[in-house]
Amino acid sequence: MNEAIGSSLIVIGVIFDFLGCLGLVRFPDVYTRLQASAKCVTLGTCGILFGLFLVKGFTATGVKALLCLVFILLTSPVSAHALAKGAYRSGVKPWEGTVVDQYGEDAAGKV
């Protein structure tokens, strides 16, 4: 039972990773590409690692998969935020079709 659930989580994780990579190619600017890579790849990679844990159980491989899962959950959103903030501060403009630029509005209000 655990192997079937683990295998399905691995397949779902691979699909999420593929969609994140597709978003890197298809989206128009840095910020939407970061959103695709951070969210899809985080969910995909965590799905793969949790599926691996379910398949392997509490072995050395399973525990390492859980540790990697926690590390990715903690670092991926923070690094994506830091990259986006650094890109914005260095002058990378959002796509012309961007509807909301709340960081720019907040920065303009502080001047």
N, CA, C and O atoms as CSV, one atom per row, in Angstrom:
chain,resi,resn,atom,element,x,y,z
A,1,MET,N,N,0.821,-1.201,0.000
A,1,MET,CA,C,0.000,0.000,0.000
A,1,MET,C,C,0.864,1.264,0.000
A,1,MET,O,O,0.621,2.195,-0.768
A,2,ASN,N,N,1.888,1.283,0.883
A,2,ASN,CA,C,2.776,2.444,0.929
A,2,ASN,C,C,3.529,2.625,-0.379
A,2,ASN,O,O,3.784,3.754,-0.798
A,3,GLU,N,N,3.887,1.523,-1.027
A,3,GLU,CA,C,4.624,1.626,-2.285
A,3,GLU,C,C,3.754,2.211,-3.386
A,3,GLU,O,O,4.241,2.976,-4.218
A,4,ALA,N,N,2.477,1.860,-3.401
A,4,ALA,CA,C,1.572,2.404,-4.418
A,4,ALA,C,C,1.368,3.910,-4.209
A,4,ALA,O,O,1.408,4.686,-5.164
A,5,ILE,N,N,1.152,4.309,-2.967
A,5,ILE,CA,C,0.978,5.738,-2.670
A,5,ILE,C,C,2.276,6.486,-2.939
A,5,ILE,O,O,2.256,7.578,-3.507
A,6,GLY,N,N,3.401,5.910,-2.536
A,6,GLY,CA,C,4.698,6.540,-2.777
A,6,GLY,C,C,4.993,6.684,-4.258
A,6,GLY,O,O,5.490,7.720,-4.699
A,7,SER,N,N,4.690,5.655,-5.025
A,7,SER,CA,C,4.924,5.722,-6.469
A,7,SER,C,C,4.036,6.765,-7.130
A,7,SER,O,O,4.476,7.471,-8.037
A,8,SER,N,N,2.790,6.867,-6.682
A,8,SER,CA,C,1.909,7.894,-7.262
A,8,SER,C,C,2.375,9.294,-6.875
A,8,SER,O,O,2.279,10.217,-7.684
A,9,LEU,N,N,2.879,9.468,-5.655
A,9,LEU,CA,C,3.426,10.776,-5.265
A,9,LEU,C,C,4.665,11.119,-6.093
A,9,LEU,O,O,4.875,12.281,-6.441
A,10,ILE,N,N,5.471,10.134,-6.404
A,10,ILE,CA,C,6.647,10.383,-7.241
A,10,ILE,C,C,6.222,10.807,-8.634
A,10,ILE,O,O,6.813,11.723,-9.205
A,11,VAL,N,N,5.212,10.161,-9.191
A,11,VAL,CA,C,4.724,10.531,-10.527
A,11,VAL,C,C,4.126,11.933,-10.508
A,11,VAL,O,O,4.381,12.728,-11.413
A,12,ILE,N,N,3.340,12.238,-9.495
A,12,ILE,CA,C,2.763,13.582,-9.376
A,12,ILE,C,C,3.871,14.624,-9.211
A,12,ILE,O,O,3.786,15.711,-9.783
A,13,GLY,N,N,4.900,14.303,-8.441
A,13,GLY,CA,C,6.028,15.214,-8.270
A,13,GLY,C,C,6.767,15.468,-9.567
A,13,GLY,O,O,7.174,16.597,-9.841
A,14,VAL,N,N,6.943,14.433,-10.366
A,14,VAL,CA,C,7.603,14.610,-11.658
A,14,VAL,C,C,6.762,15.497,-12.569
A,14,VAL,O,O,7.299,16.320,-13.310
A,15,ILE,N,N,5.443,15.329,-12.514
A,15,ILE,CA,C,4.560,16.190,-13.327
A,15,ILE,C,C,4.684,17.643,-12.874
A,15,ILE,O,O,4.772,18.542,-13.710
A,16,PHE,N,N,4.692,17.885,-11.566
A,16,PHE,CA,C,4.859,19.255,-11.064
A,16,PHE,C,C,6.215,19.832,-11.478
A,16,PHE,O,O,6.300,20.999,-11.862
A,17,ASP,N,N,7.261,19.032,-11.403
A,17,ASP,CA,C,8.578,19.505,-11.832
A,17,ASP,C,C,8.574,19.849,-13.318
A,17,ASP,O,O,9.147,20.859,-13.726
A,18,PHE,N,N,7.935,19.018,-14.118
A,18,PHE,CA,C,7.851,19.295,-15.550
A,18,PHE,C,C,7.091,20.593,-15.816
A,18,PHE,O,O,7.506,21.397,-16.650
A,19,LEU,N,N,5.990,20.797,-15.115
A,19,LEU,CA,C,5.222,22.034,-15.304
A,19,LEU,C,C,6.015,23.259,-14.855
A,19,LEU,O,O,5.906,24.323,-15.464
A,20,GLY,N,N,6.807,23.119,-13.801
A,20,GLY,CA,C,7.662,24.222,-13.370
A,20,GLY,C,C,8.711,24.554,-14.412
A,20,GLY,O,O,8.991,25.727,-14.663
A,21,CYS,N,N,9.294,23.532,-15.021
A,21,CYS,CA,C,10.273,23.766,-16.093
A,21,CYS,C,C,9.611,24.375,-17.310
A,21,CYS,O,O,10.198,25.232,-17.972
A,22,LEU,N,N,8.405,23.948,-17.612
A,22,LEU,CA,C,7.670,24.533,-18.727
A,22,LEU,C,C,7.365,26.007,-18.452
A,22,LEU,O,O,7.408,26.826,-19.371
A,23,GLY,N,N,7.060,26.352,-17.203
A,23,GLY,CA,C,6.821,27.738,-16.826
A,23,GLY,C,C,8.063,28.596,-16.984
A,23,GLY,O,O,7.965,29.775,-17.325
A,24,LEU,N,N,9.236,28.011,-16.737
A,24,LEU,CA,C,10.483,28.752,-16.941
A,24,LEU,C,C,10.660,29.153,-18.395
A,24,LEU,O,O,11.211,30.213,-18.691
A,25,VAL,N,N,10.201,28.321,-19.285
A,25,VAL,CA,C,10.363,28.596,-20.714
A,25,VAL,C,C,9.258,29.510,-21.232
A,25,VAL,O,O,9.517,30.364,-22.080
A,26,ARG,N,N,8.038,29.348,-20.741
A,26,ARG,CA,C,6.886,30.016,-21.323
A,26,ARG,C,C,6.544,31.391,-20.741
A,26,ARG,O,O,6.022,32.239,-21.466
A,27,PHE,N,N,6.817,31.634,-19.482
A,27,PHE,CA,C,6.385,32.883,-18.868
A,27,PHE,C,C,7.246,34.054,-19.327
A,27,PHE,O,O,8.406,33.864,-19.690
A,28,PRO,N,N,6.681,35.280,-19.314
A,28,PRO,CA,C,7.331,36.401,-19.987
A,28,PRO,C,C,8.441,37.115,-19.220
A,28,PRO,O,O,9.327,37.685,-19.858
A,29,ASP,N,N,8.442,37.115,-17.904
A,29,ASP,CA,C,9.451,37.908,-17.203
A,29,ASP,C,C,10.025,37.128,-16.018
A,29,ASP,O,O,9.601,36.012,-15.716
A,30,VAL,N,N,10.993,37.747,-15.366
A,30,VAL,CA,C,11.719,37.112,-14.273
A,30,VAL,C,C,10.793,36.732,-13.122
A,30,VAL,O,O,10.943,35.666,-12.526
A,31,TYR,N,N,9.853,37.591,-12.816
A,31,TYR,CA,C,9.024,37.394,-11.631
A,31,TYR,C,C,8.045,36.235,-11.795
A,31,TYR,O,O,7.869,35.446,-10.866
A,32,THR,N,N,7.415,36.120,-12.943
A,32,THR,CA,C,6.506,34.996,-13.168
A,32,THR,C,C,7.290,33.694,-13.326
A,32,THR,O,O,6.804,32.628,-12.947
A,33,ARG,N,N,8.483,33.775,-13.876
A,33,ARG,CA,C,9.325,32.576,-13.976
A,33,ARG,C,C,9.756,32.103,-12.592
A,33,ARG,O,O,9.786,30.902,-12.322
A,34,LEU,N,N,10.087,33.045,-11.725
A,34,LEU,CA,C,10.433,32.674,-10.349
A,34,LEU,C,C,9.256,32.043,-9.625
A,34,LEU,O,O,9.428,31.097,-8.856
A,35,GLN,N,N,8.068,32.561,-9.869
A,35,GLN,CA,C,6.875,32.004,-9.243
A,35,GLN,C,C,6.673,30.564,-9.701
A,35,GLN,O,O,6.389,29.680,-8.892
A,36,ALA,N,N,6.821,30.336,-10.998
A,36,ALA,CA,C,6.635,28.975,-11.520
A,36,ALA,C,C,7.682,28.026,-10.970
A,36,ALA,O,O,7.369,26.910,-10.557
A,37,SER,N,N,8.919,28.475,-10.969
A,37,SER,CA,C,9.977,27.570,-10.512
A,37,SER,C,C,9.894,27.332,-9.008
A,37,SER,O,O,10.091,26.205,-8.554
A,38,ALA,N,N,9.608,28.360,-8.237
A,38,ALA,CA,C,9.590,28.201,-6.778
A,38,ALA,C,C,8.435,27.323,-6.323
A,38,ALA,O,O,8.623,26.422,-5.505
A,39,LYS,N,N,7.254,27.577,-6.843
A,39,LYS,CA,C,6.087,26.836,-6.348
A,39,LYS,C,C,5.997,25.443,-6.943
A,39,LYS,O,O,5.843,24.465,-6.212
A,40,CYS,N,N,6.091,25.342,-8.252
A,40,CYS,CA,C,5.934,24.024,-8.874
A,40,CYS,C,C,7.088,23.090,-8.538
A,40,CYS,O,O,6.874,21.921,-8.218
A,41,VAL,N,N,8.279,23.593,-8.607
A,41,VAL,CA,C,9.424,22.723,-8.349
A,41,VAL,C,C,9.505,22.367,-6.858
A,41,VAL,O,O,9.917,21.258,-6.516
A,42,THR,N,N,9.124,23.280,-5.978
A,42,THR,CA,C,9.101,22.940,-4.556
A,42,THR,C,C,8.080,21.841,-4.292
A,42,THR,O,O,8.387,20.855,-3.622
A,43,LEU,N,N,6.878,22.005,-4.810
A,43,LEU,CA,C,5.863,20.969,-4.614
A,43,LEU,C,C,6.266,19.661,-5.283
A,43,LEU,O,O,6.078,18.584,-4.717
A,44,GLY,N,N,6.820,19.756,-6.486
A,44,GLY,CA,C,7.217,18.557,-7.209
A,44,GLY,C,C,8.334,17.805,-6.522
A,44,GLY,O,O,8.258,16.589,-6.346
A,45,THR,N,N,9.364,18.522,-6.136
A,45,THR,CA,C,10.502,17.879,-5.491
A,45,THR,C,C,10.106,17.327,-4.126
A,45,THR,O,O,10.553,16.246,-3.744
A,46,CYS,N,N,9.280,18.053,-3.393
A,46,CYS,CA,C,8.820,17.531,-2.100
A,46,CYS,C,C,7.935,16.306,-2.295
A,46,CYS,O,O,7.985,15.378,-1.487
A,47,GLY,N,N,7.130,16.285,-3.346
A,47,GLY,CA,C,6.328,15.099,-3.644
A,47,GLY,C,C,7.201,13.898,-3.955
A,47,GLY,O,O,6.939,12.790,-3.487
A,48,ILE,N,N,8.244,14.123,-4.748
A,48,ILE,CA,C,9.166,13.036,-5.075
A,48,ILE,C,C,9.862,12.524,-3.815
A,48,ILE,O,O,9.956,11.316,-3.600
A,49,LEU,N,N,10.343,13.434,-2.994
A,49,LEU,CA,C,11.058,13.025,-1.784
A,49,LEU,C,C,10.146,12.329,-0.769
A,49,LEU,O,O,10.554,11.362,-0.126
A,50,PHE,N,N,8.913,12.821,-0.628
A,50,PHE,CA,C,7.996,12.163,0.300
A,50,PHE,C,C,7.575,10.795,-0.241
A,50,PHE,O,O,7.419,9.842,0.523
A,51,GLY,N,N,7.393,10.705,-1.557
A,51,GLY,CA,C,7.107,9.408,-2.159
A,51,GLY,C,C,8.250,8.432,-1.955
A,51,GLY,O,O,8.026,7.252,-1.684
A,52,LEU,N,N,9.477,8.924,-2.084
A,52,LEU,CA,C,10.640,8.080,-1.826
A,52,LEU,C,C,10.661,7.607,-0.372
A,52,LEU,O,O,10.993,6.457,-0.087
A,53,PHE,N,N,10.302,8.514,0.543
A,53,PHE,CA,C,10.238,8.124,1.956
A,53,PHE,C,C,9.190,7.029,2.171
A,53,PHE,O,O,9.431,6.075,2.911
A,54,LEU,N,N,8.024,7.167,1.522
A,54,LEU,CA,C,6.991,6.150,1.695
A,54,LEU,C,C,7.428,4.801,1.120
A,54,LEU,O,O,7.095,3.749,1.665
A,55,VAL,N,N,8.165,4.841,0.030
A,55,VAL,CA,C,8.627,3.591,-0.580
A,55,VAL,C,C,9.718,2.949,0.267
A,55,VAL,O,O,9.684,1.741,0.503
A,56,LYS,N,N,10.682,3.738,0.726
A,56,LYS,CA,C,11.835,3.195,1.459
A,56,LYS,C,C,11.584,3.013,2.951
A,56,LYS,O,O,12.212,2.161,3.580
A,57,GLY,N,N,10.683,3.794,3.525
A,57,GLY,CA,C,10.407,3.679,4.955
A,57,GLY,C,C,11.478,4.367,5.794
A,57,GLY,O,O,12.187,5.252,5.313
A,58,PHE,N,N,11.586,3.951,7.051
A,58,PHE,CA,C,12.544,4.565,7.969
A,58,PHE,C,C,13.923,3.928,7.839
A,58,PHE,O,O,14.505,3.463,8.819
A,59,THR,N,N,14.431,3.916,6.616
A,59,THR,CA,C,15.799,3.478,6.376
A,59,THR,C,C,16.675,4.723,6.263
A,59,THR,O,O,16.191,5.845,6.408
A,60,ALA,N,N,17.951,4.518,6.005
A,60,ALA,CA,C,18.851,5.665,5.847
A,60,ALA,C,C,18.415,6.524,4.661
A,60,ALA,O,O,18.461,7.752,4.733
A,61,THR,N,N,17.996,5.887,3.580
A,61,THR,CA,C,17.547,6.627,2.398
A,61,THR,C,C,16.273,7.406,2.686
A,61,THR,O,O,16.145,8.555,2.264
A,62,GLY,N,N,15.332,6.803,3.397
A,62,GLY,CA,C,14.082,7.476,3.720
A,62,GLY,C,C,14.270,8.673,4.632
A,62,GLY,O,O,13.638,9.712,4.439
A,63,VAL,N,N,15.134,8.532,5.622
A,63,VAL,CA,C,15.392,9.643,6.548
A,63,VAL,C,C,16.107,10.782,5.821
A,63,VAL,O,O,15.817,11.954,6.059
A,64,LYS,N,N,17.039,10.436,4.938
A,64,LYS,CA,C,17.717,11.477,4.153
A,64,LYS,C,C,16.732,12.200,3.242
A,64,LYS,O,O,16.837,13.412,3.049
A,65,ALA,N,N,15.775,11.462,2.682
A,65,ALA,CA,C,14.752,12.093,1.843
A,65,ALA,C,C,13.919,13.069,2.662
A,65,ALA,O,O,13.597,14.156,2.183
A,66,LEU,N,N,13.563,12.697,3.894
A,66,LEU,CA,C,12.807,13.613,4.757
A,66,LEU,C,C,13.616,14.851,5.116
A,66,LEU,O,O,13.079,15.959,5.132
A,67,LEU,N,N,14.891,14.677,5.402
A,67,LEU,CA,C,15.744,15.829,5.718
A,67,LEU,C,C,15.859,16.765,4.513
A,67,LEU,O,O,15.802,17.985,4.666
A,68,CYS,N,N,16.018,16.204,3.336
A,68,CYS,CA,C,16.081,17.031,2.123
A,68,CYS,C,C,14.758,17.741,1.880
A,68,CYS,O,O,14.746,18.894,1.447
A,69,LEU,N,N,13.647,17.068,2.154
A,69,LEU,CA,C,12.331,17.671,1.991
A,69,LEU,C,C,12.183,18.895,2.891
A,69,LEU,O,O,11.722,19.944,2.442
A,70,VAL,N,N,12.565,18.766,4.140
A,70,VAL,CA,C,12.477,19.896,5.082
A,70,VAL,C,C,13.387,21.031,4.625
A,70,VAL,O,O,12.996,22.197,4.676
A,71,PHE,N,N,14.597,20.700,4.179
A,71,PHE,CA,C,15.526,21.720,3.712
A,71,PHE,C,C,14.958,22.479,2.515
A,71,PHE,O,O,15.056,23.705,2.460
A,72,ILE,N,N,14.373,21.773,1.568
A,72,ILE,CA,C,13.799,22.425,0.386
A,72,ILE,C,C,12.595,23.275,0.768
A,72,ILE,O,O,12.432,24.381,0.254
A,73,LEU,N,N,11.752,22.771,1.663
A,73,LEU,CA,C,10.596,23.557,2.098
A,73,LEU,C,C,11.004,24.858,2.789
A,73,LEU,O,O,10.303,25.864,2.685
A,74,LEU,N,N,12.122,24.838,3.486
A,74,LEU,CA,C,12.572,26.039,4.192
A,74,LEU,C,C,13.332,27.010,3.291
A,74,LEU,O,O,13.206,28.223,3.457
A,75,THR,N,N,14.107,26.509,2.354
A,75,THR,CA,C,15.004,27.382,1.601
A,75,THR,C,C,14.468,27.846,0.246
A,75,THR,O,O,14.812,28.940,-0.202
A,76,SER,N,N,13.656,27.061,-0.400
A,76,SER,CA,C,13.207,27.428,-1.743
A,76,SER,C,C,12.361,28.710,-1.770
A,76,SER,O,O,12.645,29.589,-2.584
A,77,PRO,N,N,11.343,28.857,-0.922
A,77,PRO,CA,C,10.581,30.109,-0.951
A,77,PRO,C,C,11.418,31.329,-0.556
A,77,PRO,O,O,11.240,32.413,-1.111
A,78,VAL,N,N,12.325,31.149,0.396
A,78,VAL,CA,C,13.163,32.267,0.846
A,78,VAL,C,C,14.110,32.698,-0.275
A,78,VAL,O,O,14.291,33.891,-0.516
A,79,SER,N,N,14.706,31.732,-0.951
A,79,SER,CA,C,15.635,32.082,-2.035
A,79,SER,C,C,14.893,32.715,-3.207
A,79,SER,O,O,15.416,33.638,-3.831
A,80,ALA,N,N,13.690,32.243,-3.520
A,80,ALA,CA,C,12.920,32.851,-4.603
A,80,ALA,C,C,12.544,34.289,-4.258
A,80,ALA,O,O,12.587,35.168,-5.118
A,81,HIS,N,N,12.178,34.527,-3.005
A,81,HIS,CA,C,11.854,35.890,-2.582
A,81,HIS,C,C,13.081,36.796,-2.661
A,81,HIS,O,O,12.985,37.938,-3.113
A,82,ALA,N,N,14.222,36.293,-2.226
A,82,ALA,CA,C,15.448,37.095,-2.276
A,82,ALA,C,C,15.843,37.400,-3.717
A,82,ALA,O,O,16.274,38.515,-4.012
A,83,LEU,N,N,15.703,36.436,-4.611
A,83,LEU,CA,C,16.011,36.674,-6.023
A,83,LEU,C,C,15.067,37.702,-6.637
A,83,LEU,O,O,15.502,38.580,-7.383
A,84,ALA,N,N,13.780,37.595,-6.326
A,84,ALA,CA,C,12.812,38.548,-6.876
A,84,ALA,C,C,13.055,39.959,-6.341
A,84,ALA,O,O,12.986,40.932,-7.093
A,85,LYS,N,N,13.335,40.066,-5.066
A,85,LYS,CA,C,13.584,41.385,-4.471
A,85,LYS,C,C,14.875,41.987,-5.031
A,85,LYS,O,O,14.935,43.185,-5.306
A,86,GLY,N,N,15.893,41.166,-5.198
A,86,GLY,CA,C,17.139,41.647,-5.787
A,86,GLY,C,C,16.964,42.071,-7.232
A,86,GLY,O,O,17.546,43.067,-7.663
A,87,ALA,N,N,16.166,41.323,-7.986
A,87,ALA,CA,C,15.905,41.695,-9.376
A,87,ALA,C,C,15.146,43.012,-9.438
A,87,ALA,O,O,15.434,43.856,-10.286
A,88,TYR,N,N,14.172,43.193,-8.541
A,88,TYR,CA,C,13.402,44.434,-8.540
A,88,TYR,C,C,14.273,45.626,-8.161
A,88,TYR,O,O,14.190,46.688,-8.780
A,89,ARG,N,N,15.094,45.446,-7.156
A,89,ARG,CA,C,15.959,46.555,-6.717
A,89,ARG,C,C,17.037,46.890,-7.737
A,89,ARG,O,O,17.504,48.027,-7.792
A,90,SER,N,N,17.436,45.916,-8.542
A,90,SER,CA,C,18.455,46.199,-9.553
A,90,SER,C,C,17.853,46.781,-10.825
A,90,SER,O,O,18.581,47.091,-11.767
A,91,GLY,N,N,16.541,46.932,-10.860
A,91,GLY,CA,C,15.917,47.636,-11.968
A,91,GLY,C,C,15.275,46.756,-13.022
A,91,GLY,O,O,14.917,47.264,-14.085
A,92,VAL,N,N,15.113,45.486,-12.787
A,92,VAL,CA,C,14.444,44.619,-13.753
A,92,VAL,C,C,12.957,44.944,-13.710
A,92,VAL,O,O,12.304,44.797,-12.678
A,93,LYS,N,N,12.437,45.388,-14.845
A,93,LYS,CA,C,11.039,45.814,-14.920
A,93,LYS,C,C,10.116,44.610,-15.074
A,93,LYS,O,O,10.461,43.638,-15.746
A,94,PRO,N,N,8.934,44.679,-14.446
A,94,PRO,CA,C,7.941,43.622,-14.669
A,94,PRO,C,C,7.412,43.673,-16.100
A,94,PRO,O,O,7.601,44.657,-16.815
A,95,TRP,N,N,6.763,42.621,-16.487
A,95,TRP,CA,C,6.150,42.514,-17.807
A,95,TRP,C,C,5.121,43.622,-17.986
A,95,TRP,O,O,4.503,44.061,-17.015
A,96,GLU,N,N,4.932,44.081,-19.238
A,96,GLU,CA,C,3.987,45.181,-19.507
A,96,GLU,C,C,2.563,44.844,-19.086
A,96,GLU,O,O,1.800,45.739,-18.723
A,97,GLY,N,N,2.196,43.573,-19.127
A,97,GLY,CA,C,0.850,43.151,-18.773
A,97,GLY,C,C,0.635,42.935,-17.287
A,97,GLY,O,O,-0.426,42.459,-16.882
A,98,THR,N,N,1.614,43.275,-16.471
A,98,THR,CA,C,1.475,43.094,-15.029
A,98,THR,C,C,0.404,44.032,-14.495
A,98,THR,O,O,0.427,45.231,-14.773
A,99,VAL,N,N,-0.526,43.493,-13.735
A,99,VAL,CA,C,-1.657,44.274,-13.244
A,99,VAL,C,C,-1.314,44.962,-11.929
A,99,VAL,O,O,-1.656,46.130,-11.740
A,100,VAL,N,N,-0.645,44.263,-11.016
A,100,VAL,CA,C,-0.356,44.807,-9.692
A,100,VAL,C,C,1.148,44.782,-9.465
A,100,VAL,O,O,1.811,43.770,-9.695
A,101,ASP,N,N,1.672,45.913,-9.009
A,101,ASP,CA,C,3.070,46.001,-8.601
A,101,ASP,C,C,3.093,46.550,-7.182
A,101,ASP,O,O,3.437,47.712,-6.963
A,102,GLN,N,N,2.731,45.722,-6.234
A,102,GLN,CA,C,2.569,46.187,-4.857
A,102,GLN,C,C,3.899,46.587,-4.238
A,102,GLN,O,O,3.943,47.520,-3.436
A,103,TYR,N,N,4.974,45.910,-4.589
A,103,TYR,CA,C,6.276,46.286,-4.038
A,103,TYR,C,C,6.660,47.680,-4.526
A,103,TYR,O,O,7.208,48.470,-3.757
A,104,GLY,N,N,6.385,47.990,-5.775
A,104,GLY,CA,C,6.661,49.320,-6.311
A,104,GLY,C,C,5.788,50.381,-5.674
A,104,GLY,O,O,6.243,51.496,-5.421
A,105,GLU,N,N,4.524,50.037,-5.412
A,105,GLU,CA,C,3.619,50.972,-4.745
A,105,GLU,C,C,4.068,51.241,-3.310
A,105,GLU,O,O,4.019,52.379,-2.843
A,106,ASP,N,N,4.503,50.193,-2.615
A,106,ASP,CA,C,4.996,50.376,-1.251
A,106,ASP,C,C,6.272,51.202,-1.227
A,106,ASP,O,O,6.441,52.051,-0.352
A,107,ALA,N,N,7.175,50.964,-2.180
A,107,ALA,CA,C,8.423,51.714,-2.246
A,107,ALA,C,C,8.153,53.174,-2.598
A,107,ALA,O,O,8.834,54.064,-2.087
A,108,ALA,N,N,7.177,53.435,-3.456
A,108,ALA,CA,C,6.843,54.808,-3.842
A,108,ALA,C,C,6.218,55.566,-2.683
A,108,ALA,O,O,6.406,56.777,-2.561
A,109,GLY,N,N,5.479,54.869,-1.835
A,109,GLY,CA,C,4.824,55.509,-0.689
A,109,GLY,C,C,5.817,55.888,0.407
A,109,GLY,O,O,5.527,56.772,1.214
A,110,LYS,N,N,6.963,55.249,0.454
A,110,LYS,CA,C,7.953,55.533,1.495
A,110,LYS,C,C,8.841,56.716,1.151
A,110,LYS,O,O,9.548,57.229,2.018
A,111,VAL,N,N,8.819,57.153,-0.092
A,111,VAL,CA,C,9.711,58.249,-0.511
A,111,VAL,C,C,9.284,59.561,0.027
A,111,VAL,O,O,9.929,60.575,-0.235
